[in-house]
Amino acid sequence: MEFEGRQVYPIRFLLKHYPIRSQAHGQHKVLTERKGRFDPEERARGWHVHYDHVDTQTSFIVDPTRLERYDSIKTKQFLLKHPIQPDSNVSFD
């Protein structure tokens, strides 16, 4: 979708929310609550594919060695140095 005059805010939105709190919570949230309620007709159109790779063997726990302690100043500096480019495919991973 394109909007005439569209402007993209140059700083990424900082997510400080923990969407999944444990392995059991992740399995219930994704496998039961989310995947279980998708409309089959919408799935046939190719919608709701973002959880297709998730199954009972999927780990929802992040490796602790990949975690970084939150530092508001360091984060703001990083976000200001890496603005979003309006015409790029933006990944928020």
Phi, psi and omega per residue, in radians:
M1 nan 2.392 3.101
E2 -2.158 2.478 3.133
F3 -2.165 2.195 3.116
E4 -1.075 2.322 3.132
G5 1.349 0.175 -3.119
R6 -1.040 2.407 3.049
Q7 -2.217 2.319 3.135
V8 -1.759 2.202 3.098
Y9 -1.078 2.254 -2.963
P10 -1.288 -0.167 -3.120
I11 -1.924 2.277 3.135
R12 -1.096 2.529 3.074
F13 -1.254 2.244 -3.114
L14 -1.543 2.054 3.136
L15 -1.627 2.021 3.081
K16 -2.033 0.718 -3.111
H17 -2.034 2.450 3.116
Y18 -1.783 1.624 -3.033
P19 -1.150 -0.450 3.122
I20 -2.318 2.154 -3.014
R21 -1.723 -0.274 3.128
S22 -2.828 2.959 3.109
Q23 -1.057 -0.801 -3.135
A24 -1.105 -0.728 3.129
H25 -1.108 -0.761 3.131
G26 -1.094 -0.774 3.127
Q27 -1.092 -0.779 -3.138
H28 -1.137 -0.835 -3.081
K29 -1.070 -0.843 -3.051
V30 -1.463 -0.918 -3.019
L31 -1.297 -0.579 -3.095
T32 -1.714 -1.005 -3.048
E33 -1.255 -0.843 -3.033
R34 -1.427 -1.087 -3.048
K35 -1.076 -0.550 -3.103
G36 -1.242 -0.302 -3.077
R37 -1.869 0.028 -3.141
F38 -1.206 2.358 -3.138
D39 -1.228 2.184 -3.136
P40 -1.001 -0.615 3.123
E41 -1.167 -0.671 3.100
E42 -1.199 -0.685 3.088
R43 -1.075 -0.670 3.124
A44 -1.113 -0.443 3.091
R45 -1.468 -0.043 -3.141
G46 1.619 0.210 3.129
W47 -1.520 2.860 3.037
H48 1.061 0.737 -3.112
V49 -1.658 -0.094 -3.032
H50 -1.159 -0.248 3.085
Y51 -1.935 0.172 -3.104
D52 -1.034 -0.551 -3.119
H53 -1.397 -0.142 -3.078
V54 -1.590 2.254 3.063
D55 -2.489 -2.967 -3.073
T56 -1.150 -0.271 3.134
Q57 -1.632 -0.098 -3.113
T58 -1.218 2.332 3.075
S59 -1.624 2.236 3.109
F60 -1.710 0.012 -3.099
I61 -1.649 2.207 3.124
V62 -1.412 2.431 3.091
D63 -1.055 2.102 -3.091
P64 -0.987 -0.467 3.140
T65 -1.240 -0.274 3.108
R66 -1.600 -0.106 -3.118
L67 -1.441 2.662 3.142
E68 -2.319 2.336 3.121
R69 -1.147 2.352 -3.103
Y70 -1.204 2.255 3.081
D71 -2.296 1.894 -3.012
S72 -1.054 -0.689 -3.123
I73 -1.200 -0.831 3.127
K74 -1.061 -0.711 -3.141
T75 -1.144 -0.793 3.113
K76 -1.074 -0.722 3.116
Q77 -1.093 -0.755 3.125
F78 -1.098 -0.805 -3.109
L79 -1.115 -0.649 3.110
L80 -1.218 -0.545 3.121
K81 -1.390 -0.295 -3.083
H82 -2.194 1.183 -3.126
P83 -1.199 2.722 3.085
I84 -1.305 2.323 3.068
Q85 -1.533 2.190 -3.036
P86 -0.926 -0.597 -3.074
D87 -1.787 0.255 -3.133
S88 -1.712 2.783 3.017
N89 -1.410 2.016 -3.044
V90 -1.590 2.244 3.057
S91 -1.924 2.318 -3.135
F92 -1.875 0.447 3.123
D93 -1.418 nan nan
